[in-house]
């Protein structure tokens, strides 16, 4: 009996799939050419000036921990991300220090694509963005979880502290969010504390948590979609024309203001 190995795997690591076909007296064993996927753990320390502190790529089932500062100052079209992840199912923890992203357009503290990513900003850590249409945390793909026990501050028109899309995202704020510029209150507009796009998102502002926005139509929480749930036991304040603490655009959205919430 002849055995034919159809694998081209110079790394010697085991792939995910094995296919075996029996043809008469010949055995053909074909190993998948797909490379196995392993999780990487990245630890960033000290003062850094590049996306991911020069580490990465963070591209699926990876984790990154920041104990230091990432400061990015770029001009379009160069990307303006402090931390950037792709592939989904990543975990980001900002334990100490933080991120400051400055760019003429779209500075982003943390940019997550792929869905099912967990983002934690611990107490004492800060994300700051400076520029038009900036995001403190941007997560797409759905099923993301964002927990803010620290601080996010964004300045610039159309800048959001947290923006999530794809549906079924979960966001909890027990720290502080500030968007817009109090010195440019009449010029800044549409700068949201939290922007949820999709269905079935859950947002909680816990006791001690706060959201403050400056600017016209700069809502504390903006839910765009159906079946979103918002619970507030902390505080939301807005300063600007047609700026609402919670603005729901869709059907079957539920808002609950608990004791102590405002």
N, C-alpha and C positions, 0 to 999 in steps of 0.2 A: 504494500500500500504506500502511495507517495503522499507526503505532506507538503503542501505549498503555503508558505507564509507570505501574505500579500501586504504586510505592514511596512510603512515607511515612517518610522518613528525613531529618529536618531537620538532623542533625549533619553530613551529607555524607560520613561514613565508610563504608567498604565493608563490607557485611554478609557473613556466612559463606556464604550459599547464594543461588543465582540459579535461578529456574525459568522456562523458556521454552516456550510452547505455540503451535503454528501452527494457526490456524483459517481455512481458506480463504485469502482474500487479505488477512486481517488478522493482524498479528503482535501478540501480547499478551506483554509482558515484565513479570513480577511479581517484584519484589525482596522477599526475606524481611524481615519486620518485626522480626526478632530483632536486638537490638543486638550488635555485635561485642564479643568479650571480649579485653581487653588486660591484661597483667600490670602490677602496680604494685609499686614498691620503696619501702618505708618505712624511714626511719632515725630512731631515737629516741635523743635524747641528753639529758643533764642529769637533774635530779630531777623526776619526774612523779608525779601522784597520781590519774590516771584510767586506765581500761582503754585499752591500746594507746597510752598517752601522748597521748590525744586524736586519734590518727591513725586512718585507716581509712575504711570498713570493709575488713578483710582477708578477702576473700570468694572466693578461688579463684585459683590460679596466681600468687599474690602472694608477696613476700618481705618480711620485717621483720628489721631488725638493731637490737639494743639495746646502746648504749654509754652506760650511765647507770643510774639506778634508777627502778623503778616501785613505789610504795608505795600499796596500796589498803586502806582500812579502811571496811567497809560493814556494814550490818545488813540481814538478810533483810526483804523479798524482793529488795532491790537486788542486782544481780549482783556477785560478788566476784572478778573475773578480773583478773590482771595483763595478760595478752595473750590475746585471743580471736580464733580464725580459723574460718571456715566455707568450704564449697564444695570443700575438698580440694585437694591438690597445692600446698599452700603450703610455704614454707621459713622457719623461725624460727631466728635465731642470737642467742644471748645472749653477747656477746663480753666485755664488762666490766660491772662493777656487778651488777645482778640484779633480782630481784622479791621483794617481801614482801607477801603477801596475808593480811589478817586479817578474819575474819568469824565470827559466831556459828555458822554452818553453811555448809559447802561453800566455803571459800576455795580458790581455784585459781590457781596460778601461771600456767600456760599451758593453755588449753582449746582443743583442736582437734577439729572435726567435719568429716566428709566423706571422710576417708581419704587415703592416699598423701601424707601430710604429713611433712616432715623437721624435726626439732627438735634443735638443737645447743646445749649449755650448755658453754661453753669453760672451760678451766682458769682459776681465779681468780674466776669468776662463781658466784653463789649464788641459789637459789630457796628461799624460806622460806614456809611456810604455818602459820597459827595459827588453830585452830578445829576443830570437829567435822566429820568426814568431808571433810577437806581433801585436795587433790591437788597435788603439785608439777607434774606434767605429766599431763594427761588427753587421750588421743587415741582417737577412735572411727572406725569405718568401714573398718578393716583396711588393710594394706599401708603402715603408718606406720613410720618409722625414727626412733629416739631415741638420741642419743649424749650421754652425760654424762661430760665430762672435768672438770667443776667439782663443785659441791656442791648436793645437795637435802636440806633438813631439813623434816620435817613433825611437828607436835605435835597431839595431839587423837585421840580415839577414832575408829576406822575411817578413819584418814588414811593415804594411800598416797603414796609418793614418785613412783611412775610407775604409771599404770593405763592399759592399752591393751585394745581390744576389736576384734572384727571379723575376727580371724584374719590370719595371715601378716605379723605385725608383727615388726620387728627392733629389739632394744634392746641397747646396749652400754654398760657402765659401766666406765670407767677412772678415775673420780674417786671421790667419796664420797657415800653415801646414809645418812641417819639418820632413823628414824621413831620416834614415841612420845616419852614423857617419862621420863627416868631417875628423876626425883623423884616420879613418879606411876606407877611400874612396876606396882603391884598394881591400879591403877584403869584404866589404858589397856589396850585389847584390839583385836585384829583390825586392827592397823596394819602394812601390808605394805611392804617395800621396793619390790618390783615385783609387780604383779598383771596376769597375762596371761589374757584371756578369748577363747576361740575356738580354732581349730585351726591347726597349722603355725606357731606363733610361735617365734622364735629369740632366746634371751637369752644374752649373754656378759658375764661379770665378768672383765675382763682383769687381768693381773698388775699389781698396784698399785692396782686398784680394790677398793672395800670397801662392804659393806652391813651396817648395824647396826640392829637393831630392839629396842624395849622394849615389853613388855606381853604379856598372855595371848593365845595363838594369833596372835601377830604374827610371821608367817613372813617370811624374807628374800625368797624368791621363791615366789609362789603361781601355779601353772599350772592354770587351769580349762578343760579341753578336751582334745582328742586330738592326738597327733602333734606335741607341743611339744618343742623341743630346748633344753637348758640346758647351758652349758659354763662351768666356773669354774676360773680359774687365779689369781684374787685371793682375797678372804676374805669370808665371811658369818658373822656372829655374832648370836645372839638371846639376850635375857634376859627370861624369862617362862615361865609354865607352858604346856605343849603348843605351844610356839613352835618351828618347824622352820626350818632353813636353807633347804631346798627342799621344797615340798609340792606333789605332783602329784595332781590329781583328774581322771582320765580314762584313756584307753587309749593305748598305743603311745607314751608319752612317754619321752624319752631324756635321761639326766643323765650328764654327764662331768665328773669332777674331775681336772684335769690336775696335773702336777707343780707343787708350790708352792701349789696351791689348798687352801682349808680352809673 
